Amino acid sequence: MKFFIDTANLSDIAEAQALGVLDGVTTNPSLMAKEGVTGSDAILAHYKKICELVEGDVSAEVISTDYEGMIKEGEALAVLHPQIVVKLPMIANGVKACKYFSDKGIRTNVTLVFSAGQALLAAKAGATYVSPFLGRLDDISTDGLNLISEIRLIYDNYGFKTQILAASIRNTMHVINCAKIGSDVMTGPLSSITGLLKHPLTDSGLAKFLEDYKKGNG
């Protein structure tokens, strides 16, 4: 399972990278704005900074919703850095753009996926990644994990190479459950990754080891 971090915060990205388990980054205009990064030039420069921090894929999202605009933006993003994956919304023009980029050998991430049918269309269009939003489905009392299971079954049935990128991860149990049902990738905040480190028995066990060492070694 690949671990992506969903942020535009360079410090969080660097911390996750230093841990040695980070495989990539996803971000979007909302996360950019949260870091005070606005304006096309500043956003493009920030994407470059992110690519310099990590070795894996960096999903960069288009703003346009019309086909021509998506193609123009996506091509500009794709030439920005070899690690860039063009992030497209799950709408008709997004599917068309996904097919266009797929035919051109440009990698894509189809985002805002909330149904198995949408995930099937994205795979048919050649998406590199499909991003079902687990947490947002849970927020409206819908089983997000069940959606990932359905997508996994469909993709396995037909040998689709599109990777399931579980997005809107909120906590460590989301990560564990996604791993159990075969999600290829997870993306979430730094806390969803570092939270996997924590267990009270680890803490108490280490404290006991250190206490015993001090007793015997002064």
Secondary structure, 3 states (H helix, E strand, C coil): CEEEEECCCHHHHHHHHHHCCCCEEECCHHHHHHCCCCCHHHHHHHHHHHHHHCCCEEEEECCCCCHHHHHHHHHHHHCCCCCEEEEEECCHHHHHHHHHHHHCCCCEEEEEECCHHHHHHHHHCCCCEEEEEHHHHHHCCCCHHHHHHHHHHHHHHHCCCCEEEEECCCCHHHHHHHHHCCCCEEEECHHHHHHHHCCHHHHHHHHHHHHHHHHHHC
